[in-house]
Amino acid sequence: MVSILAQERILGAAMGAAFGTGVVLYQQALLYRSTAQAIEFISGKPPVISPPKVPEPLFSKRTRAELAHAWNVGIDKSLGALIASLSSRGW
């Protein structure tokens, strides 16, 4: 069985590696993007500006309203006792 201290160190190393990888990939993407923009600027071509994409809604208005209602009912059922308790205490 691995001690708690060793587990914490392994977890910290794994989290640090994941964070470091994310930072490196983000910086690499920024570098590639800036290089592409510099090449376009140097070549004298006007930058290609694509029109913004408008995402299509995933659900219809009725489905969204039903989903919102179901969500609210679920929250009311799960947190109703807590809200009633806090209300009775003057919160």
Rosetta constraint file for C-alpha pairs under 8 A:
AtomPair CA 2 CA 6 HARMONIC 6.35 0.50
AtomPair CA 2 CA 7 HARMONIC 6.59 0.50
AtomPair CA 3 CA 7 HARMONIC 6.30 0.50
AtomPair CA 4 CA 8 HARMONIC 6.15 0.50
AtomPair CA 5 CA 9 HARMONIC 6.25 0.50
AtomPair CA 6 CA 10 HARMONIC 6.12 0.50
AtomPair CA 7 CA 11 HARMONIC 6.07 0.50
AtomPair CA 8 CA 12 HARMONIC 6.01 0.50
AtomPair CA 9 CA 13 HARMONIC 6.07 0.50
AtomPair CA 10 CA 14 HARMONIC 6.13 0.50
AtomPair CA 11 CA 15 HARMONIC 6.07 0.50
AtomPair CA 12 CA 16 HARMONIC 5.93 0.50
AtomPair CA 13 CA 17 HARMONIC 6.03 0.50
AtomPair CA 14 CA 18 HARMONIC 6.18 0.50
AtomPair CA 15 CA 19 HARMONIC 6.07 0.50
AtomPair CA 16 CA 20 HARMONIC 5.91 0.50
AtomPair CA 17 CA 21 HARMONIC 6.03 0.50
AtomPair CA 18 CA 22 HARMONIC 6.24 0.50
AtomPair CA 19 CA 23 HARMONIC 6.26 0.50
AtomPair CA 20 CA 24 HARMONIC 6.17 0.50
AtomPair CA 21 CA 25 HARMONIC 6.14 0.50
AtomPair CA 22 CA 26 HARMONIC 6.09 0.50
AtomPair CA 23 CA 27 HARMONIC 6.12 0.50
AtomPair CA 24 CA 28 HARMONIC 6.03 0.50
AtomPair CA 25 CA 29 HARMONIC 6.18 0.50
AtomPair CA 26 CA 30 HARMONIC 6.33 0.50
AtomPair CA 27 CA 31 HARMONIC 6.13 0.50
AtomPair CA 28 CA 32 HARMONIC 6.19 0.50
AtomPair CA 29 CA 33 HARMONIC 6.09 0.50
AtomPair CA 30 CA 34 HARMONIC 6.10 0.50
AtomPair CA 31 CA 35 HARMONIC 6.06 0.50
AtomPair CA 32 CA 36 HARMONIC 6.16 0.50
AtomPair CA 33 CA 37 HARMONIC 6.27 0.50
AtomPair CA 34 CA 38 HARMONIC 6.11 0.50
AtomPair CA 35 CA 39 HARMONIC 6.19 0.50
AtomPair CA 36 CA 40 HARMONIC 6.27 0.50
AtomPair CA 37 CA 41 HARMONIC 6.14 0.50
AtomPair CA 38 CA 42 HARMONIC 6.07 0.50
AtomPair CA 39 CA 43 HARMONIC 6.02 0.50
AtomPair CA 40 CA 44 HARMONIC 6.50 0.50
AtomPair CA 40 CA 45 HARMONIC 6.03 0.50
AtomPair CA 40 CA 46 HARMONIC 7.48 0.50
AtomPair CA 40 CA 47 HARMONIC 6.72 0.50
AtomPair CA 41 CA 45 HARMONIC 6.77 0.50
AtomPair CA 41 CA 46 HARMONIC 7.69 0.50
AtomPair CA 41 CA 47 HARMONIC 7.74 0.50
AtomPair CA 59 CA 63 HARMONIC 5.78 0.50
AtomPair CA 59 CA 64 HARMONIC 6.04 0.50
AtomPair CA 60 CA 64 HARMONIC 6.19 0.50
AtomPair CA 61 CA 65 HARMONIC 6.12 0.50
AtomPair CA 62 CA 66 HARMONIC 6.16 0.50
AtomPair CA 63 CA 67 HARMONIC 6.03 0.50
AtomPair CA 64 CA 68 HARMONIC 6.06 0.50
AtomPair CA 65 CA 69 HARMONIC 6.10 0.50
AtomPair CA 66 CA 70 HARMONIC 6.10 0.50
AtomPair CA 67 CA 71 HARMONIC 6.07 0.50
AtomPair CA 68 CA 72 HARMONIC 6.16 0.50
AtomPair CA 69 CA 73 HARMONIC 6.14 0.50
AtomPair CA 70 CA 74 HARMONIC 6.11 0.50
AtomPair CA 71 CA 75 HARMONIC 6.20 0.50
AtomPair CA 72 CA 76 HARMONIC 6.06 0.50
AtomPair CA 73 CA 77 HARMONIC 6.13 0.50
AtomPair CA 74 CA 78 HARMONIC 6.10 0.50
AtomPair CA 75 CA 79 HARMONIC 5.76 0.50
AtomPair CA 75 CA 80 HARMONIC 7.51 0.50
AtomPair CA 76 CA 80 HARMONIC 4.94 0.50
AtomPair CA 77 CA 81 HARMONIC 7.97 0.50
AtomPair CA 79 CA 83 HARMONIC 6.19 0.50
AtomPair CA 80 CA 84 HARMONIC 6.12 0.50
AtomPair CA 81 CA 85 HARMONIC 6.08 0.50
AtomPair CA 82 CA 86 HARMONIC 6.16 0.50
AtomPair CA 83 CA 87 HARMONIC 5.96 0.50
AtomPair CA 84 CA 88 HARMONIC 6.15 0.50
AtomPair CA 85 CA 89 HARMONIC 6.54 0.50
AtomPair CA 86 CA 90 HARMONIC 6.51 0.50
AtomPair CA 86 CA 91 HARMONIC 5.37 0.50
AtomPair CA 87 CA 91 HARMONIC 5.43 0.50
